[in-house]
Structures are given as C-alpha cells and as structure tokens.
Amino acid sequence: MTTTHIWFTPEGIEDLLPPQAEKLEFYRRELLDLFAASGYELIKPPIAEFFDSLLTGSGQDLSRETCTFVDQESGRTMGVRADTTPQVARIAASRLRAREGAPLRLCYAGDTLKARYNRARGTRNPYQTGVELFNVPGKAGDAEILLLLLESMDALGLAPITLSLGHAGLIKRVLSECSLPESEAGVLLTLLNRKRYPEYQAWLNANLHYIPYDLQALFTDWFELSGEAETVIDQTKSLLSAYPEMVAELDGMLDLLALLKAAAPHVRIFADLAEIRGYYYHTGLMFSTYVVDEHDRALVVARGGRYDGIAEAFDNPMSATGFSLDLRAVLDLLAPVERTGQRVWAPMEADPQLHEKVRDLRSEGYEVVWCEATPDGAVCKLSKINGLWTIENDEA
C-alpha cells in the first residue's frame, strides 16, 4: 500500500508555500500596522469555541459553514470559526464590557475554515483580516470605517478600486411601510438577490395592492437604482420624498460620499440600493470593494457594513460596524515581496566573536545562514581577517 494518499489536502484546502506564505505575512503586517496607526487594538480569538457561541446573534447564518466536533472535556459541540466577526462581538460585549459606552476599536487577523467548498469563493481556509468599531453610531462610524477600508486598499497596492454602497436599513424601512405577507416579502428578497427582473415584474403586478401608493414608483424602478452613487441616491430621494426619515438617511449617504471623494478621488463609487446580500445580517450601510483582474472579471476584495444587532445576543446592545477581507484570496493580485536582506554565509565555528557578529548583521537586516562549508556560487561570506570577522564579497 502506497502512502501517496496522505500527501493530499482536502478539496479547497491548500498549503501556502514560499514565496506566497511570506507574501501573505508581509501584507498582513502592512494591514495590522495601518490598523494600529488608526487606533485599533489587536485581539486574537480562539480558532475554535462552543458552537452556539459562534452562531450567537447575527452569526446564525454561519451554521452550515461551520465545521463541528465534540469537545472531549465537556461533551458539548464545538466549532471551528467560519467567520471571526461573531467572536469579536462576543469579546466586545463580554470580555471588554468594562469599556461599555466608550468607542471600542478592535482588529484581527487569522485563519478561518468553511465546512463546504464553494468553487466561486475559492479556498475553504480563508485568512480573514479586518476591523470592528463599536459604540460609534451612524454616519461618524460609517465614515471612519470606510476611510480605513480605502486606506487598506492603498496599503495592499490595489488599483483601480471600485467601492459599492448599499443600505440594508433603508430596504427594511421600505418593507416596514408595506403590508406584504411574510411569505411574499421572502419572495421579493429572493428576486432582488438573484436580480430576476422579469419574475420581479410579475411579482410586483400581483402584490401592488400591498404597497402604499407613495412607494409604488420606488418598487417600479427598484432594479434601476444601481450606478454612479450620487445619481442613484438623488434618484432614490425623489422616489421617497414622502418619507422624511428615509430622505434624511439618503442625505447622510450624500455627506459620506462627499467625504470619500475628497479623501480618495481615485476611487470609483457606485451605489446599488437593490443589493440585499447580507440583508439579514446588516442593519444599515453595506459596502464592498472590487478590483478588475487580468481577465476583466470584477473580484470582491473586502466586504463590510453596519450590524448593530449582533451584540444584543450577549445582553450588551451596542452599535457596530466593520469590514473584513480574505488575504489568501487576493494574494495573486498583490505585488511580489522583494527580500531586501543580502545573504551572508557564516562558518559553523565555536567563536564568541563570530556569534556576536552574526547577531549584529541580522539586526542590520542581513540574512545570515550557518554552513559547514561555503556553498558554490555564494557571493558573501564571513571570514576572519586580522582577528576580525568581516564580510568578504566574492563579486569584487
């Protein structure tokens, strides 16, 4: 019996080899340094915890994506995290409760695991990096997170970037004004999610009597509310003119848009107010960033938005917003990392001065490799000359 079968990893799970592993680590460090410089504190949730904790609150959608096993200590079901966000909410609402009411800025980076392999999403083992901002409600929190998101795209060297805005809270307000049966509301959300316009038209004709007259024009044009952000928002305002609270929400989006354009004029900003991905999870503004790959395909880099309801499950309601991205998924889009340290070969000798010299060189950025004999083709090596360990360069 051969052992080749043990060389293979499960479908959707891959080893990360040189130089890709070093590349991931470099950009992870770039992002974490940016987050720290923006006032965010690093946390490291456990890779696994009790299954019900991983699904608490808005995390319920993760049930089918979470790998589970029985804890041999307690007998309870545990899960390997499929998303870090619910863990961050748990920590913020419980372990950091002493900071209750004050703005709380947290960041993280680590592996996650998906129970199912979705070829469109690629790996089952995303390396999730992100930030979460608690207790900064409304436009102020949304602005801070979006500015940091765009800075993160710059830190990764990704360009050109497209930012897409949606608003789950606005859609929920619109539906709350209607008398749609729950089953019909579910059909509507499915049609919006799948962008099935002909079926939507048939659904609208059959359910128009459930929709207030002042909202019927919005429902008629809903599929057209996608495109250049300012144009779409102005169009939506005119369709919702009878609802001052919704218009105020849209005015807030325009203010945010002006801020983003001033901070990042190179970023294209679109709005899709028929976008419902994350509808059950998000409570307000939703957003994502895209880049176009070499095959002219739009690839999602990061997603985020407001999810004020998640911490309520931990008996500590607080506003929350944030974003995350999978570094592993975007590695091929990132520039190669150049190793700047010059390699020096050092003889394996019992000389205190040699070992001190090696430590000094490494602290200066050199790559110093121990060897019994200097390999063929080596350019730089340490040699003892006149009693001092010195770098000899054979290229000279």
C-alpha positions as CSV (number, residue, x, y, z in Angstrom):
1,M,0.0,0.0,0.0
2,T,1.4,3.4,-1.0
3,T,1.4,6.4,1.2
4,T,0.8,9.0,-1.5
5,H,-2.8,9.5,-0.4
6,I,-1.5,11.2,2.8
7,W,0.2,13.9,0.8
8,F,-3.0,15.4,-0.4
9,T,-5.1,18.0,1.5
10,P,-8.9,18.1,1.4
11,E,-10.6,19.8,-1.5
12,G,-10.5,23.6,-1.1
13,I,-7.7,23.5,1.4
14,E,-4.1,24.1,0.3
15,D,-0.6,24.6,1.6
16,L,0.8,28.1,1.3
17,L,4.4,27.7,0.1
18,P,7.3,30.2,-0.5
19,P,7.1,32.9,-1.7
20,Q,3.3,33.1,-1.2
21,A,3.4,32.5,2.6
22,E,6.0,35.3,3.0
23,K,3.8,37.5,0.8
24,L,0.8,36.9,3.0
25,E,2.7,37.6,6.1
26,F,4.1,40.9,4.6
27,Y,0.7,42.2,3.7
28,R,-0.8,41.0,7.0
29,R,1.8,43.1,8.8
30,E,1.1,46.1,6.5
31,L,-2.6,46.0,7.4
32,L,-2.1,45.4,11.1
33,D,0.3,48.3,11.2
34,L,-2.2,50.5,9.5
35,F,-5.0,49.4,11.9
36,A,-2.7,50.2,14.9
37,A,-1.8,53.6,13.5
38,S,-5.6,54.2,13.2
39,G,-6.2,53.4,16.9
40,Y,-7.4,49.8,16.6
41,E,-6.2,47.2,19.1
42,L,-5.3,43.7,18.1
43,I,-7.2,40.7,19.5
44,K,-6.8,37.0,18.9
45,P,-10.0,35.0,19.3
46,P,-9.5,31.2,19.6
47,I,-9.7,29.1,16.4
48,A,-12.5,27.0,18.0
49,E,-15.1,27.5,20.7
50,F,-18.5,26.3,21.6
51,F,-20.8,26.0,18.6
52,D,-23.7,28.1,20.0
53,S,-21.3,30.9,20.8
54,L,-20.1,31.0,17.2
55,L,-23.6,31.3,16.0
56,T,-25.0,33.8,18.6
57,G,-26.8,36.8,17.2
58,S,-26.3,37.5,13.6
59,G,-23.9,34.6,13.4
60,Q,-26.8,32.2,12.9
61,D,-26.3,32.3,9.1
62,L,-22.9,30.5,9.6
63,S,-24.5,27.3,10.9
64,R,-24.0,25.3,7.6
65,E,-20.5,26.7,7.1
66,T,-19.1,25.8,10.5
67,C,-17.1,22.6,11.0
68,T,-18.1,20.9,14.3
69,F,-16.8,18.3,16.7
70,V,-17.5,17.1,20.2
71,D,-15.4,18.6,23.0
72,Q,-13.8,15.6,24.8
73,E,-13.7,17.6,28.0
74,S,-17.3,18.9,28.3
75,G,-19.2,16.7,25.8
76,R,-20.5,19.9,24.2
77,T,-20.4,20.6,20.5
78,M,-17.6,22.9,19.4
79,G,-17.0,24.6,16.1
80,V,-14.0,25.9,14.1
81,R,-14.8,29.5,13.3
82,A,-16.0,30.2,9.7
83,D,-16.1,34.0,10.4
84,T,-14.3,36.0,13.1
85,T,-16.9,38.8,13.4
86,P,-19.2,37.0,15.8
87,Q,-16.2,36.2,18.0
88,V,-15.2,39.8,18.1
89,A,-18.7,40.8,19.0
90,R,-18.7,38.3,21.9
91,I,-15.4,39.7,23.2
92,A,-16.5,43.3,22.9
93,A,-19.8,42.6,24.7
94,S,-18.4,40.4,27.5
95,R,-14.7,40.4,28.0
96,L,-14.3,44.2,27.3
97,R,-17.6,45.2,28.9
98,A,-15.7,47.5,31.3
99,R,-15.3,49.9,28.4
100,E,-19.1,50.0,27.9
101,G,-20.3,53.1,26.2
102,A,-16.9,54.3,25.0
103,P,-15.7,53.8,21.4
104,L,-14.0,50.4,21.1
105,R,-11.7,49.8,18.1
106,L,-10.6,46.2,17.5
107,C,-8.7,44.5,14.7
108,Y,-7.8,40.8,14.0
109,A,-6.1,38.5,11.6
110,G,-6.3,34.7,11.5
111,D,-7.3,31.5,9.7
112,T,-11.0,30.5,9.3
113,L,-12.4,27.3,8.0
114,K,-15.5,26.6,5.9
115,A,-17.3,23.3,6.1
116,R,-18.3,23.4,2.4
117,Y,-16.3,24.1,-0.7
118,N,-17.7,26.9,-2.9
119,R,-15.6,27.0,-6.0
120,A,-16.7,30.5,-6.8
121,R,-15.2,31.7,-3.5
122,G,-12.1,29.6,-3.8
123,T,-10.4,28.4,-0.6
124,R,-12.2,26.8,2.3
125,N,-9.5,28.2,4.5
126,P,-9.7,32.0,4.2
127,Y,-7.1,34.1,6.1
128,Q,-9.5,36.8,7.4
129,T,-8.2,40.2,8.3
130,G,-10.4,43.1,9.5
131,V,-11.6,45.7,11.9
132,E,-14.7,46.3,14.1
133,L,-15.8,49.6,15.5
134,F,-18.2,49.6,18.4
135,N,-20.2,52.4,20.1
136,V,-19.7,54.9,17.3
137,P,-23.2,55.0,15.7
138,G,-24.5,56.4,12.5
139,K,-22.6,58.5,9.9
140,A,-19.5,59.0,12.1
141,G,-18.8,55.3,12.5
142,D,-19.6,54.6,8.9
143,A,-17.2,57.3,7.7
144,E,-14.3,56.1,9.9
145,I,-14.6,52.5,8.7
146,L,-14.9,53.4,5.0
147,L,-11.9,55.7,5.2
148,L,-9.9,53.0,6.8
149,L,-11.1,50.5,4.2
150,L,-9.9,52.7,1.3
151,E,-6.6,53.2,3.1
152,S,-6.3,49.4,3.4
153,M,-6.7,49.1,-0.3
154,D,-3.9,51.5,-0.8
155,A,-1.7,49.6,1.7
156,L,-2.3,46.5,-0.4
157,G,-1.3,48.4,-3.5
158,L,-4.6,47.6,-5.2
159,A,-5.8,49.9,-8.0
160,P,-8.1,50.9,-9.6
161,I,-10.6,50.3,-6.8
162,T,-14.4,50.4,-7.1
163,L,-16.5,51.0,-3.9
164,S,-20.1,49.8,-4.0
165,L,-22.6,51.1,-1.4
166,G,-25.9,49.6,-0.4
167,H,-28.2,50.1,2.6
168,A,-30.0,47.2,4.3
169,G,-31.6,49.6,6.8
170,L,-33.3,51.6,4.1
171,I,-34.7,48.4,2.5
172,K,-36.0,47.3,5.9
173,R,-37.7,50.7,6.4
174,V,-39.3,50.5,2.9
175,L,-40.7,47.0,3.6
176,S,-41.9,48.0,7.1
177,E,-44.2,50.6,5.3
178,C,-45.8,47.8,3.3
179,S,-48.4,45.3,4.3
180,L,-46.8,42.4,2.5
181,P,-47.4,38.9,3.9
182,E,-44.1,37.4,5.3
183,S,-44.1,34.8,2.5
184,E,-44.3,37.4,-0.2
185,A,-41.6,39.6,1.4
186,G,-39.4,36.5,1.3
187,V,-40.1,36.0,-2.4
188,L,-39.3,39.7,-3.0
189,L,-35.9,39.4,-1.3
190,T,-35.1,36.3,-3.3
191,L,-35.9,38.0,-6.6
192,L,-33.8,41.1,-5.6
193,N,-30.9,38.9,-4.6
194,R,-31.0,36.9,-7.8
195,K,-31.6,40.0,-10.0
196,R,-34.6,38.3,-11.7
197,Y,-36.3,41.3,-13.3
198,P,-39.0,39.6,-15.4
199,E,-40.1,37.5,-12.4
200,Y,-39.9,40.6,-10.2
201,Q,-42.3,42.4,-12.6
202,A,-44.8,39.6,-12.4
203,W,-44.5,39.6,-8.6
204,L,-45.0,43.3,-8.4
205,N,-48.1,43.2,-10.6
206,A,-49.6,40.5,-8.2
207,N,-48.6,42.3,-5.0
208,L,-49.0,46.0,-5.8
209,H,-52.1,46.3,-3.6
210,Y,-49.9,45.6,-0.5
211,I,-47.6,48.6,-1.3
212,P,-48.5,52.2,-0.3
213,Y,-49.2,54.5,-3.3
214,D,-46.2,56.7,-2.3
215,L,-43.9,53.8,-2.6
216,Q,-45.2,52.2,-5.8
217,A,-42.9,54.3,-8.0
218,L,-39.9,53.1,-6.0
219,F,-40.9,49.5,-6.4
220,T,-41.4,50.1,-10.2
221,D,-37.9,51.5,-10.6
222,W,-36.1,49.4,-7.9
223,F,-34.0,47.4,-10.3
224,E,-32.7,50.7,-11.9
225,L,-31.3,52.0,-8.6
226,S,-27.8,51.0,-9.4
227,G,-25.0,53.0,-10.9
228,E,-23.0,56.1,-10.1
229,A,-23.6,56.8,-6.4
230,E,-24.6,60.4,-6.4
231,T,-27.1,59.9,-9.3
232,V,-28.6,56.8,-7.7
233,I,-29.0,58.5,-4.3
234,D,-30.6,61.6,-5.8
235,Q,-33.0,59.4,-7.8
236,T,-34.0,57.4,-4.7
237,K,-34.6,60.6,-2.7
238,S,-37.1,61.8,-5.3
239,L,-38.9,58.4,-5.1
240,L,-39.0,58.6,-1.3
241,S,-39.9,62.3,-1.0
242,A,-43.0,61.4,1.1
243,Y,-40.8,59.7,3.8
244,P,-38.6,62.4,5.6
245,E,-36.7,59.8,7.7
246,M,-35.6,57.8,4.6
247,V,-34.7,61.0,2.8
248,A,-32.5,62.0,5.8
249,E,-30.8,58.6,5.6
250,L,-30.0,59.3,2.0
251,D,-28.8,62.8,2.7
252,G,-26.4,61.2,5.2
253,M,-25.1,58.9,2.3
254,L,-24.5,62.0,0.2
255,D,-22.5,63.7,3.0
256,L,-20.5,60.5,3.3
257,L,-20.0,60.4,-0.4
258,A,-18.5,63.9,-0.4
259,L,-16.1,62.9,2.3
260,L,-14.9,59.8,0.5
261,K,-14.4,61.7,-2.8
262,A,-12.3,64.3,-1.0
263,A,-10.2,61.6,0.7
264,A,-9.9,59.2,-2.2
265,P,-10.6,60.9,-5.5
266,H,-9.1,58.0,-7.4
267,V,-11.8,55.5,-6.2
268,R,-14.9,55.0,-8.3
269,I,-18.0,54.9,-6.1
270,F,-21.2,53.2,-7.1
271,A,-24.5,52.6,-5.3
272,D,-26.8,49.6,-5.6
273,L,-29.9,50.2,-3.5
274,A,-31.4,46.9,-4.7
275,E,-28.5,45.0,-3.2
276,I,-29.6,42.7,-0.4
277,R,-26.6,40.4,0.2
278,G,-26.2,40.5,3.9
279,Y,-29.7,41.8,4.4
280,Y,-30.5,39.6,7.4
281,Y,-27.1,40.4,9.0
282,H,-26.7,44.2,8.4
283,T,-28.8,46.9,9.8
284,G,-27.6,50.0,7.9
285,L,-25.0,50.9,5.4
286,M,-23.3,48.0,3.5
287,F,-20.3,48.2,1.2
288,S,-17.8,46.2,-0.7
289,T,-14.6,47.0,-2.8
290,Y,-13.8,45.5,-6.2
291,V,-10.9,45.2,-8.5
292,V,-10.8,44.0,-12.1
293,D,-8.4,41.1,-12.7
294,E,-6.4,40.4,-15.9
295,H,-9.4,38.7,-17.4
296,D,-11.6,41.7,-16.9
297,R,-13.5,40.0,-14.1
298,A,-14.7,42.0,-11.1
299,L,-13.3,40.4,-7.9
300,V,-14.6,41.3,-4.5
301,V,-11.7,42.3,-2.2
302,A,-13.5,43.3,1.0
303,R,-17.0,43.5,2.4
304,G,-18.4,45.2,5.4
305,G,-21.2,47.3,6.9
306,R,-23.2,48.2,10.0
307,Y,-24.6,45.3,12.1
308,D,-25.9,47.0,15.3
309,G,-27.9,43.9,16.3
310,I,-25.1,41.4,16.8
311,A,-24.1,42.3,20.4
312,E,-27.7,42.3,21.7
313,A,-27.5,38.5,21.9
314,F,-24.8,38.9,24.5
315,D,-27.1,41.3,26.6
316,N,-25.0,44.3,25.8
317,P,-26.5,46.3,22.9
318,M,-24.1,48.5,21.1
319,S,-23.6,50.0,17.7
320,A,-21.2,48.1,15.5
321,T,-19.6,48.4,12.0
322,G,-16.6,47.0,10.3
323,F,-15.1,45.2,7.3
324,S,-13.0,42.2,6.6
325,L,-11.1,40.7,3.7
326,D,-9.5,37.3,2.8
327,L,-5.8,37.9,2.3
328,R,-5.3,34.4,0.9
329,A,-7.9,35.1,-1.8
330,V,-6.3,38.3,-3.1
331,L,-2.6,37.1,-2.9
332,D,-2.3,36.8,-6.7
333,L,-3.4,40.4,-7.1
334,L,-0.7,41.8,-4.8
335,A,2.7,42.9,-5.8
336,P,5.6,40.4,-5.1
337,V,7.6,41.0,-1.9
338,E,11.3,41.6,-2.5
339,R,13.7,40.2,0.1
340,T,15.9,43.2,0.8
341,G,18.4,41.5,3.1
342,Q,21.7,40.4,1.5
343,R,22.6,36.8,2.2
344,V,25.8,36.1,4.0
345,W,27.2,32.6,4.7
346,A,28.8,32.1,8.1
347,P,31.1,29.1,9.1
348,M,29.8,26.9,12.0
349,E,32.6,27.7,14.5
350,A,32.8,27.9,18.3
351,D,34.0,31.5,18.3
352,P,32.1,34.0,20.6
353,Q,33.1,36.9,18.3
354,L,31.6,35.2,15.3
355,H,28.3,34.6,17.0
356,E,28.2,38.2,18.1
357,K,28.9,39.4,14.6
358,V,26.1,37.2,13.2
359,R,23.6,38.7,15.7
360,D,24.8,42.2,14.7
361,L,24.4,41.5,11.0
362,R,21.0,40.1,11.4
363,S,19.9,43.1,13.4
364,E,21.1,45.3,10.5
365,G,18.9,43.4,8.0
366,Y,21.3,40.8,6.6
367,E,20.3,37.2,6.1
368,V,23.0,35.2,7.8
369,V,23.0,31.4,7.1
370,W,25.1,28.9,9.0
371,C,27.1,26.4,6.9
372,E,29.9,23.8,7.4
373,A,31.3,24.8,4.0
374,T,30.5,27.8,1.9
375,P,28.3,26.6,-1.0
376,D,29.3,27.0,-4.6
377,G,28.1,30.3,-6.0
378,A,28.0,32.1,-2.6
379,V,28.6,35.8,-3.1
380,C,29.1,36.9,0.5
381,K,30.7,35.0,3.4
382,L,32.1,35.8,6.8
383,S,35.9,35.4,7.1
384,K,38.2,36.2,10.0
385,I,40.7,38.7,8.7
386,N,43.3,40.2,11.0
387,G,41.4,38.9,14.0
388,L,38.0,40.4,13.0
389,W,35.0,38.7,11.4
390,T,34.4,40.5,8.1
391,I,32.1,40.1,5.1
392,E,34.0,39.0,2.1
393,N,32.3,39.7,-1.3
394,D,33.4,37.3,-4.0
395,E,31.9,39.5,-6.7
396,A,34.6,42.1,-6.2
